Amino acid sequence: MQIRKVFLLAISSAFGILMLLIVTRDSPINDIDRKFRLEKIDELIHSQASSLACKQPNLPVFSPEMMKFVHEEPPIDCSSAGPDWVKCQGSECRIQDEIKARHGRVTCSFTDIIRVNDFESTSGETTYSDSYYKLEASDVVKVSCRGQKAQWSATLTGIRLDKKIWENTSWSKLPSDAVKFNVLMFGFDSISRNSFVRKLPKSYKFLTEILHGDVLQGYNIIGDGTPQALIPILTGKTELELPDTRKRFANTKFVNSYPFIWNEYKKAGYVTGYFEDVPELGIFTYRLNGFNETPTDHYMRPYYLASLGERRKWPRLCTGEIPRHQVMFNQMKNFFTVYKQKPKFLFGFHGELSHDDYNLVGVADDDFYKFLQFMKDSGVLDDTILIIMADHGHRFAEIRNTIQGKQEERLPFFSFTFPESFKNHFKQAYENFQNNINKLSTPFDIHFTLKSLLELNDIGEANINYRAVSLFTKIPAERSCSHAYIEPHWCACLDWEKIPLSDPIVKRISNLLISTLNDYTKPHRHICEVLSVSDIEWVMKMTPNENLIKYNKNADLDGFVADLSAKMRIKTNMYQIKVVVTPGDSVFEASVTYYIDEDKLNLKMSDISRVNMYGKQARCVEDNLPDLRKFCYCKD
């Protein structure tokens, strides 16, 4: 019955929006009527969102509960390292002219670092040069330089131009129904949707306002930790559904046995790359066996292993003259520069700044903003689908001891930025995607969406009886965590409980709503009537589900079993109320926060919605005081 109700609500809302759009477009109306109809469209969209079976919590970005964990970190200072003698750009590592001018004749040895496996590398051939070195045998090179009175050494990386890869990749090899765009996925470890806004505000503004990226508001994790978040994205399966690759058991397989999405892109004609820092905590090497064969055409683990021992000689968080996080940003630029004419799939994941610290990632905001700006200005994003994401929110004990912290852990940042040419050529797919932004989505859906880019043959109604759906299909509003195979303790959807109208809290909430409305119109009491409540239609209380509150930690080493022993006390309740007021029979809905310890209710005007038409009731304010139209019943 509930599913049918949600479905009918969604249909009626969509029909209402369509009719208003048609009338607004075709009718000879004045500006006031046009504004009114656009406001009604907004209200209908809001109504449609509120009819979703999975109602995600509206978590304030700058709530006091979370801001007590937030502070600024000093910028990374690499100046004491001095200038780098050699820099790699694309496939070429060149001795810098300023170094030659300062130190006279400079000669450098370049020794290739050759990967053996995920835990071992060996030295290749050494070449001497007084100008430059071209990467051919490896993406990683050990450099040692001598000038007249000084010396310098470092491990550097770029992107070798592999002739075999070049010959085997081509846009012409892609399937006929592939969308034929590059794919760049880049993620930060442990960044919730809200913490991305808090700690990377400059990047967020550029991503959403300049690049017009679409941020998934209903994206929900399905398990604990990075592997449980990323394995479903990259394979479409959970770890338990795949071959056993755990280190601590005998005769288990290497992670190459997983059906990684980049393998499908490779078969389709793409150059592939997998870049991940923090080799001592690798996603597939910390608890799992890692890769015996190189997983992608270009792979950064050999660089990070080789440079691990050099960290002590550089300033904190630096490698030579630049912050370490810039190495990956530069390598992604190199990847797209060297293979500029080829189809490319790249998955990058950065954890050093954010894995163990809530605030440290903020020092990368300027650099990440500049990286995004470079990708736009260089034209890369003209034919590249950009996916900026995170695996989960922060999992530190202090943050997990708050309800909002637990909820944010389950709601990581996830965004897609599509080229204008994609939006134009695949209009229905993109329209579906935008309509799904507020729908419940999961790592399984991301995998299905990535597969759809190679074979975009379904943009119809999604079948929510399947665990995974493409974001290019139409996801029904009734999709819930049970449809998406999300266990209750990971589900961030709010539970709704109807409150008896006899409950004392109901009168307090209705009194607060009517007094807030009257206070808003009070300066114009000579034209606006005093309102009073004539009927309370319903009051609902929204709370996190019981198992989310009880979740404490993993009960096993692999994150498969949940410990539900937490005894967390809820400090706030969220209520929604629907009332009819007189005069005029105006209908309002409002969201009210109740602070339990202070026994205090809080309501903002922005949390009040007028849900029926005001028509001519607001004629006395529609010209000069348009902000009062929803709330003023004119005395005349």
HELIX and SHEET records of a PDB file:
HELIX    1   1 GLN A    2  ASP A   26  1                                  25    
HELIX    2   2 ASP A   31  SER A   50  1                                  20    
HELIX    3   3 PRO A   64  MET A   67  1                                   4    
HELIX    4   4 SER A   79  ALA A   81  5                                   3    
HELIX    5   5 ASP A   97  HIS A  103  1                                   7    
HELIX    6   6 LYS A  163  ASN A  168  1                                   6    
HELIX    7   7 TRP A  171  LYS A  173  5                                   3    
HELIX    8   8 ARG A  193  LYS A  199  1                                   7    
HELIX    9   9 PRO A  201  LYS A  205  1                                   5    
HELIX   10  10 PHE A  206  ILE A  210  3                                   5    
HELIX   11  11 THR A  226  THR A  235  1                                  10    
HELIX   12  12 GLU A  239  GLU A  241  5                                   3    
HELIX   13  13 VAL A  255  SER A  257  5                                   3    
HELIX   14  14 ILE A  261  ALA A  268  1                                   8    
HELIX   15  15 PRO A  279  LEU A  281  5                                   3    
HELIX   16  16 ARG A  301  SER A  307  1                                   7    
HELIX   17  17 LEU A  308  LYS A  313  5                                   6    
HELIX   18  18 ARG A  324  VAL A  338  1                                  15    
HELIX   19  19 LEU A  360  ALA A  364  5                                   5    
HELIX   20  20 ASP A  365  ASP A  377  1                                  13    
HELIX   21  21 VAL A  380  ASP A  382  5                                   3    
HELIX   22  22 ALA A  397  ARG A  400  1                                   4    
HELIX   23  23 ILE A  403  GLU A  409  1                                   7    
HELIX   24  24 GLU A  420  HIS A  425  1                                   6    
HELIX   25  25 LYS A  427  ASN A  435  1                                   9    
HELIX   26  26 PRO A  443  SER A  452  1                                  10    
HELIX   27  27 PRO A  488  TRP A  490  5                                   3    
HELIX   28  28 PRO A  504  THR A  521  1                                  18    
HELIX   29  29 LYS A  522  HIS A  524  5                                   3    
HELIX   30  30 GLU A  546  LYS A  550  1                                   5    
HELIX   31  31 MET A  605  ASP A  607  5                                   3    
HELIX   32  32 GLY A  615  ALA A  618  5                                   4    
HELIX   33  33 PRO A  626  LEU A  628  5                                   3    
SHEET    1   A 3 VAL A  86  GLN A  89  0                                        
SHEET    2   A 3 GLU A  92  ILE A  95 -1                                        
SHEET    3   A 3 TYR A 132  LYS A 134 -1                                        
SHEET    1   B 4 GLU A 120  SER A 129  0                                        
SHEET    2   B 4 THR A 107  ASN A 117 -1                                        
SHEET    3   B 4 VAL A 140  ARG A 146 -1                                        
SHEET    4   B 4 GLN A 151  THR A 157 -1                                        
SHEET    1   C 7 ASP A 214  VAL A 215  0                                        
SHEET    2   C 7 PHE A 414  THR A 417 -1                                        
SHEET    3   C 7 THR A 384  ALA A 390 -1                                        
SHEET    4   C 7 ASN A 182  PHE A 188  1                                        
SHEET    5   C 7 LYS A 344  HIS A 350  1                                        
SHEET    6   C 7 VAL A 271  GLU A 276  1                                        
SHEET    7   C 7 HIS A 298  TYR A 299  1                                        
SHEET    1   D 2 CYS A 318  THR A 319  0                                        
SHEET    2   D 2 ILE A 322  PRO A 323 -1                                        
SHEET    1   E 5 LEU A 494  LYS A 498  0                                        
SHEET    2   E 5 SER A 532  PRO A 544 -1                                        
SHEET    3   E 5 THR A 572  THR A 582 -1                                        
SHEET    4   E 5 SER A 586  TYR A 595 -1                                        
SHEET    5   E 5 LYS A 600  ASN A 602 -1                                        
SHEET    1   F 5 LEU A 494  LYS A 498  0                                        
SHEET    2   F 5 SER A 532  PRO A 544 -1                                        
SHEET    3   F 5 THR A 572  THR A 582 -1                                        
SHEET    4   F 5 SER A 586  TYR A 595 -1                                        
SHEET    5   F 5 ILE A 608  ARG A 610 -1                                        
SHEET    1   G 2 LYS A 553  ASN A 554  0                                        
SHEET    2   G 2 ALA A 562  ASP A 563 -1                                        
END                                                                             
